[in-house]
């Protein structure tokens, strides 16, 4: 059986396509020892307002210079946790699965974290456990060998976990050197995840939001059905 791996930075309550990659992989690696890119979803993501608009929830960072995910602290001098939770309550309290999900989200927010990576991975692991997804989870920072940079880094992670197929997001087409993979006999599949339409609060459907929107609005079985539809291209 082919062993599939996917690799991604630990983003803030990521969109459903992030969990699609994890669900369809044997191994998932949080690449937590790379620098945060300005403007990324490292510390922010979108939820839906009562006016059917997108609203960004943003975690304030402690450092002005962007360090790696596992070295970047959260600025708790600002009362961001209370504001996030108040906003979530206002926008989702009438959602069908609000009571089931919100208590767990609140626990995540009020736990103590040493880095942004800790917060994000804890949130992601909650979603995986809630949905019963048992993919093997690893961290690039815990791999002792030198991994290199760019595509070679991904290839070396694939080799480290003895995986023959790398499941990449569509964004990988822009930066990956496919020859690095083929030279190591590693096959690349590109996720072509199509964001499903489901019943949201409000009148107009807004796609590509944080997984929070899906969790509040959809049952576990429905979410798993979204993740189990195989959408990949070679």
Secondary structure, 3 states (H helix, E strand, C coil): CCCEEEEECCCCCCEHHHHHHHHCCCEEEECCCCECCCCCCCCEEEEECCCCCEEEEECCECCCCCCEHHHCCECCCCCHHHHHHHHHHHHHCCCCCHHHHHHHHHHHHCCCCCCHHHHHHHHHHHHHHHHCCCCEEEEHHHCCCCCCCHHHHHHHHHHHCCCCEEEECHHHHHCCCHHHHHHCCCEEEEECCCCCCCCCCCCCCCCCCEHHHHHHHCCHHHHHHHHCCCCEEC
